[in-house]
Amino acid sequence: MHEYSIVQALLNQCEEIAEQNDASAVTKIITKIGVLSGVEPQLLQTAFDTFKEGTICSGAEFIINHQKLKLECKDCGNIFEVDEVRYYCAECESLRIKVLDGEDMYLMSVEMN
């Protein structure tokens, strides 16, 4: 499960951010996970809950915002979002689709004390 290594990197990044801001604790972490990121949100939550103990993030609330797949049709210009992997235009059914968002995982914000 690569979610464990993702959580370890996330915890390290939060620790660095807290250190740079002279914070003693991280209270909230907000992430955005795209449909095509390859990250399973439930496994990520479980990994976070497991590995946060004993770190500066031990009392942190972990919020996962799900990013739908945002697509643009290269033929008609339609921009639309879908929850599942679908590579055709909702308007003209063209297969010439460009992915605009939903492929990545982002650390959106860190709240600290």
N, C-alpha and C positions, 0 to 999 in steps of 0.2 A: 504494500500500500504506500504509494508515494505521498499520501496525505500527511504521513508522519514527518517526512523530510520538509514538506511545505510548512507545517506547523513549527518545526524547529527553526526554520529560516524566519518565519513570522515573529516568533518569540525573540529571536536574536535582534531583528530589526526594531521591535518595540523597545527592547532593552537599550539599544543604542540611542533611540529617539528620547527616551526618558533620561538617559545620562546626559545628553546634550542640553536638555532643558532643566537639569537639576531637580527632577521629579523623584519622589520616593516610591510611587506606586502608579501603575497603569490601571485605570478604572473601567475603560471601555475601548473596545477595538471594533471598528466597522470595516467590513470587507465587501467587495463586489465580485461575484463569481459568474462568469458567462456560461451559457449552455454548452459551448464547445471548448471550455477550458480544460476538460479532462479531470476536473476535480469533483468528487462526490461530496456534496455539502454535509450530509449526515456523518460520513466518515471523518470529514474535517472537524466537525463539531466535537465528535468523540475524541479525536486525537488532541484537540485543543484542551478539552476538559482533563485529559490524562496528563499531558505534559506541562501544563501551566503551573502545577503545584511546585512550590519551592522557587518560583521565579518572581520577578517584579510584577508579573501579570496574574499572580495567583488569585486575586480577587476581581479580576476583570470580567466584565460582561462581553460576550463575543457575539456580534451581530453579523449575519450573512445576508446581504442583499443579492437577490438573484437577477442577473442581467439576461433578458431575452435575447434571442438572436436577431440582430438588426440587419436587414438586407436592403439592397438597392438593385432595381432592375436596370440593366444597361440598355434595354430596348425602349421602355416607356418612361423611365425615370422614377417609377413608383418606389417610395421608401416605406418599408413595413417591418413589423416585428412579429416573431413567432416563438412559441415556447419549445417547439421541437425542431429537429434538424429537417429542414425542407428547402430544397434548392430550386424552387420555381416561383415566378411572380404570382402574387395573389390577384393581380388585375388582368394581365395579358397571358399568363402561364408560360412566359418565356423562361428558358433555362439559363439565360445569360444573366447571372446574379453575382453581385459583389457583396462580400461580408463587410459591414461597417462596424459592428460591435458584437460582443458576446463570445469572444474567443479567449479572453484573458481573465486573470484574477488580479484584483487590485486591493491594496491597503488604502482605504479611503480616509480614515481618520483614527487618531489615537488620543484619548482623553486621559489626563494624568493629574495627580496631586503632588 
